[in-house]
């Protein structure tokens, strides 16, 4: 252990800081899990918007993120406040996210307005803005909170636990509560108000509990020219690989999640309570798998190989959905979801804990504190992944004849059912295999991270 480990930020983080930072993810996890799971079917089967139209507006609104995410990173890097550069945006972003989820599920139907798709598109921009304002500064915080290779894995494990509990709320409780609240459009509206309050509370709690977290201030070194900054970012191979891998992972998740309710309703011939049970199995898998992956990480000290193993396990499980039919026992289906959740827990932990390792390379080489810029680019890749995955499911369903309605159900042709199978199995599994191939090119290990931390330690601490 190095003599100056405390000044370098390698002192173990307190439980309060780890819990506080992790809790921030709970709110946005509740939001994006419930929105990704429910919104597409809510739009097609309760608002009366065509599946292809939804896919198109979803894709168009995400183009906005190509500008907003890097811009938010730039803003947070330059913010000066008594609460630090990042923490004020936890509150502001949480407020916007709460308003967005309430507004989305209160959108008008085709019978109430001639332009429901336009209104839904504007609300999706509000949703993206809230997520950006919260998530970009939030993702930059671990780079500053600790420089230790394994301590980052420990810190991120709290985020993965929060994602697991957020998944319980978004994938299990949300469809179950909709059924409890009477189902249909009214059930979605009531759920949105409950979750809006929950999201706001999580962001406020995270802001309060992360007080005193180690943070850097903007470097006093003269800024590099924009062209030179882009060159440094482009030459950061580990970061670019991680961005590409994360894109594949989240596109896989988005395409599968957007089509999942259709799969349960039209293929398994079950209702929203079954959707909730399978969501419960998935979230339980994340919570069970996370400590297992963390123990393996401490023992093997090779995040990349474990990341690849988790991704391959998830791809194998997804491929088995091709075997599912309406006669399948619910226990078998839940076991699939449990295994998928366990694999997802590993993918989340290693992807997120490797991110600050890669970002630290920039500070080591440039002497500048630009964590927000990198977090913005990473968040933009996340948004683009959800844009591609979410829009792909809608566009494919529309192209293969999916029939929309305002009543909640409609008889679907065989071609639409085939599209559902493709979206929950073949497409997402293929994207995960691609991510494993990309990870074979990642070469940033523990010793290199330690050297980068030493070189980057010249940044000023407040």
Secondary structure, 3 states (H helix, E strand, C coil): CCCCCCCCCCCCCCHHHHHHHHHHHHHHHHHHHHHHHHHHHHHHHCCCCCHHHHHHHHHHHHHCHHHHHHHHHHHHHCCCCCCCCCCHHHHHHHHHHHHHHHHHCCCCCCCCCCCHHHHHHHHHHHHHHHHHHHHHHHHHHHHHHCCCHHHHHHHHHHHHHHHHHHHHHHHHHHHHHHHHCCCHHHHHHHHHHHHHHHHHHHHHHHHHHCCCCCCECCCCCCCCCHHHHHHHHHCCHHHHHHHHHHHHHHHHHHHHHHHHHHHHHHHCCCCHHHHHHHHHHHHHHHHHHHHHHHHHHHHHCCHHHHHHHHHHHHHHHHHHHHHCCCCCCHHHHHHHHHHHHHHHHHHHHHHHHHHHHHHHHHHHHHCCCCHHHHHHHHHHHHHHHHHHHHHHHHHHHHHCCCCCCCCCCCCCCHHHHHHHHHHHHHHHHHHHHHHHHHHCCCCCCHHHHHHHHHHHCCCCEC
